[in-house]
Amino acid sequence: MLLNLLLQAAENPSAGFGVMGAGIGAGLVALGAGLGIGRIGGSAAEAIARQPEASGKIQGAVILTAAFIEGVALFGVVVCLLIALG
C-alpha cells in the first residue's frame, strides 16, 4: 500500500501534496496518541504511588482509556490513508 502511494505521488505531482498531507496527518495522529498514552501512564504511576490500595481500579481505568486512544488513533490513520488514496 505504501509503495502504491509513493508511485501515485511520483506519477502525478499535483496528487503528491495530498499524499504528503495525509502522511503528515498520520504522523500527527501517532504523535498525539503516544503523548496521550504517556500522560495516562505517568498519571497512573503517580496515583498508584499515592494510594497503593487503589492500584487495581487505577490499572483497569488506564487499560480501558489506553484502548480507546489506540482505537481513535487507528481510525485517524486509516482516514488519512483513505484520503491519500482517494
C-alpha atoms as an extended CHARMM CRD file, in Angstrom:
* protein
*
        86  EXT
         1         1  MET       CA              0.0000000000        0.0000000000        0.0000000000  PROA      1               0.0000000000
         2         2  LEU       CA              2.8120000000        2.4030000000        0.8220000000  PROA      2               0.0000000000
         3         3  LEU       CA              4.5260000000        1.6130000000       -2.4510000000  PROA      3               0.0000000000
         4         4  ASN       CA              1.2770000000        2.3580000000       -4.2660000000  PROA      4               0.0000000000
         5         5  LEU       CA              1.0750000000        5.7730000000       -2.5700000000  PROA      5               0.0000000000
         6         6  LEU       CA              4.6720000000        6.5870000000       -3.4920000000  PROA      6               0.0000000000
         7         7  LEU       CA              4.1400000000        5.5670000000       -7.1020000000  PROA      7               0.0000000000
         8         8  GLN       CA              0.9690000000        7.6500000000       -7.2740000000  PROA      8               0.0000000000
         9         9  ALA       CA              2.8220000000       10.6840000000       -5.9330000000  PROA      9               0.0000000000
        10        10  ALA       CA              5.6540000000       10.1630000000       -8.4260000000  PROA      10              0.0000000000
        11        11  GLU       CA              3.3120000000        9.8390000000      -11.4100000000  PROA      11              0.0000000000
        12        12  ASN       CA              1.0960000000       12.8050000000      -10.5870000000  PROA      12              0.0000000000
        13        13  PRO       CA              2.9620000000       15.6910000000       -8.9070000000  PROA      13              0.0000000000
        14        14  SER       CA             -0.2470000000       17.5610000000       -8.0480000000  PROA      14              0.0000000000
        15        15  ALA       CA             -1.5050000000       14.4920000000       -6.1400000000  PROA      15              0.0000000000
        16        16  GLY       CA              1.7590000000       14.4180000000       -4.2030000000  PROA      16              0.0000000000
        17        17  PHE       CA              0.5950000000       17.2280000000       -1.9430000000  PROA      17              0.0000000000
        18        18  GLY       CA             -2.4430000000       15.2000000000       -0.8830000000  PROA      18              0.0000000000
        19        19  VAL       CA             -0.2650000000       12.2060000000       -0.1350000000  PROA      19              0.0000000000
        20        20  MET       CA              2.1770000000       14.3820000000        1.7660000000  PROA      20              0.0000000000
        21        21  GLY       CA             -0.6570000000       15.9550000000        3.7470000000  PROA      21              0.0000000000
        22        22  ALA       CA             -2.0570000000       12.5460000000        4.5680000000  PROA      22              0.0000000000
        23        23  GLY       CA              1.3850000000       11.4120000000        5.7230000000  PROA      23              0.0000000000
        24        24  ILE       CA              1.7370000000       14.4430000000        7.9580000000  PROA      24              0.0000000000
        25        25  GLY       CA             -1.7600000000       13.8320000000        9.3270000000  PROA      25              0.0000000000
        26        26  ALA       CA             -0.9960000000       10.1900000000       10.0950000000  PROA      26              0.0000000000
        27        27  GLY       CA              2.2040000000       11.2390000000       11.8360000000  PROA      27              0.0000000000
        28        28  LEU       CA              0.3490000000       13.7850000000       13.9500000000  PROA      28              0.0000000000
        29        29  VAL       CA             -2.2330000000       11.1590000000       14.8960000000  PROA      29              0.0000000000
        30        30  ALA       CA              0.5060000000        8.7650000000       16.0110000000  PROA      30              0.0000000000
        31        31  LEU       CA              2.3120000000       11.5050000000       17.9190000000  PROA      31              0.0000000000
        32        32  GLY       CA             -0.8740000000       12.5850000000       19.6860000000  PROA      32              0.0000000000
        33        33  ALA       CA             -1.7420000000        9.0320000000       20.6610000000  PROA      33              0.0000000000
        34        34  GLY       CA              1.7570000000        8.4290000000       22.0100000000  PROA      34              0.0000000000
        35        35  LEU       CA              1.6780000000       11.6030000000       24.0690000000  PROA      35              0.0000000000
        36        36  GLY       CA             -1.7880000000       10.8160000000       25.4040000000  PROA      36              0.0000000000
        37        37  ILE       CA             -0.9300000000        7.2940000000       26.4760000000  PROA      37              0.0000000000
        38        38  GLY       CA              2.3110000000        8.5450000000       28.0210000000  PROA      38              0.0000000000
        39        39  ARG       CA              0.4350000000       11.0860000000       30.1060000000  PROA      39              0.0000000000
        40        40  ILE       CA             -2.0640000000        8.4520000000       31.1880000000  PROA      40              0.0000000000
        41        41  GLY       CA              0.7540000000        6.1280000000       32.2730000000  PROA      41              0.0000000000
        42        42  GLY       CA              2.5440000000        8.8720000000       34.1760000000  PROA      42              0.0000000000
        43        43  SER       CA             -0.5970000000        9.9760000000       35.9690000000  PROA      43              0.0000000000
        44        44  ALA       CA             -1.4410000000        6.3760000000       36.8210000000  PROA      44              0.0000000000
        45        45  ALA       CA              2.0180000000        5.8080000000       38.2960000000  PROA      45              0.0000000000
        46        46  GLU       CA              1.6100000000        8.9060000000       40.4810000000  PROA      46              0.0000000000
        47        47  ALA       CA             -1.8690000000        7.8220000000       41.5780000000  PROA      47              0.0000000000
        48        48  ILE       CA             -0.6880000000        4.3120000000       42.4670000000  PROA      48              0.0000000000
        49        49  ALA       CA              2.2570000000        5.7710000000       44.3980000000  PROA      49              0.0000000000
        50        50  ARG       CA             -0.1410000000        7.9250000000       46.4240000000  PROA      50              0.0000000000
        51        51  GLN       CA             -2.7500000000        5.2120000000       47.0380000000  PROA      51              0.0000000000
        52        52  PRO       CA             -1.3480000000        1.7120000000       46.5130000000  PROA      52              0.0000000000
        53        53  GLU       CA             -4.5740000000        0.0990000000       47.7230000000  PROA      53              0.0000000000
        54        54  ALA       CA             -6.4400000000        1.5010000000       44.6860000000  PROA      54              0.0000000000
        55        55  SER       CA             -3.9910000000        0.1060000000       42.1490000000  PROA      55              0.0000000000
        56        56  GLY       CA             -6.4460000000       -2.4430000000       40.7190000000  PROA      56              0.0000000000
        57        57  LYS       CA             -9.0730000000        0.1620000000       39.9160000000  PROA      57              0.0000000000
        58        58  ILE       CA             -6.4790000000        2.5530000000       38.5040000000  PROA      58              0.0000000000
        59        59  GLN       CA             -4.9370000000       -0.1070000000       36.2660000000  PROA      59              0.0000000000
        60        60  GLY       CA             -8.3570000000       -1.0860000000       34.9000000000  PROA      60              0.0000000000
        61        61  ALA       CA             -9.1830000000        2.5160000000       34.0490000000  PROA      61              0.0000000000
        62        62  VAL       CA             -5.7710000000        3.0170000000       32.4270000000  PROA      62              0.0000000000
        63        63  ILE       CA             -6.1010000000       -0.0600000000       30.2250000000  PROA      63              0.0000000000
        64        64  LEU       CA             -9.5970000000        0.9410000000       29.1130000000  PROA      64              0.0000000000
        65        65  THR       CA             -8.5890000000        4.5250000000       28.3660000000  PROA      65              0.0000000000
        66        66  ALA       CA             -5.4430000000        3.4650000000       26.5000000000  PROA      66              0.0000000000
        67        67  ALA       CA             -7.5150000000        1.0710000000       24.3860000000  PROA      67              0.0000000000
        68        68  PHE       CA             -9.8930000000        3.9020000000       23.4540000000  PROA      68              0.0000000000
        69        69  ILE       CA             -6.9820000000        6.1280000000       22.4760000000  PROA      69              0.0000000000
        70        70  GLU       CA             -5.4480000000        3.3650000000       20.3600000000  PROA      70              0.0000000000
        71        71  GLY       CA             -8.7850000000        2.8360000000       18.6100000000  PROA      71              0.0000000000
        72        72  VAL       CA             -9.1830000000        6.5120000000       17.8050000000  PROA      72              0.0000000000
        73        73  ALA       CA             -5.5710000000        6.7050000000       16.6000000000  PROA      73              0.0000000000
        74        74  LEU       CA             -6.0610000000        3.6940000000       14.3270000000  PROA      74              0.0000000000
        75        75  PHE       CA             -9.2310000000        5.2650000000       12.9350000000  PROA      75              0.0000000000
        76        76  GLY       CA             -7.3440000000        8.5330000000       12.2980000000  PROA      76              0.0000000000
        77        77  VAL       CA             -4.5250000000        6.7800000000       10.4430000000  PROA      77              0.0000000000
        78        78  VAL       CA             -6.9990000000        4.8360000000        8.3150000000  PROA      78              0.0000000000
        79        79  VAL       CA             -8.8300000000        8.0540000000        7.4250000000  PROA      79              0.0000000000
        80        80  CYS       CA             -5.5250000000        9.6760000000        6.4200000000  PROA      80              0.0000000000
        81        81  LEU       CA             -4.6400000000        6.7110000000        4.2090000000  PROA      81              0.0000000000
        82        82  LEU       CA             -8.0880000000        6.7260000000        2.6010000000  PROA      82              0.0000000000
        83        83  ILE       CA             -7.7240000000       10.4330000000        1.8630000000  PROA      83              0.0000000000
        84        84  ALA       CA             -4.3520000000        9.7820000000        0.2770000000  PROA      84              0.0000000000
        85        85  LEU       CA             -5.7410000000        7.0050000000       -1.9070000000  PROA      85              0.0000000000
        86        86  GLY       CA             -8.8750000000        8.9330000000       -2.8930000000  PROA      86              0.0000000000
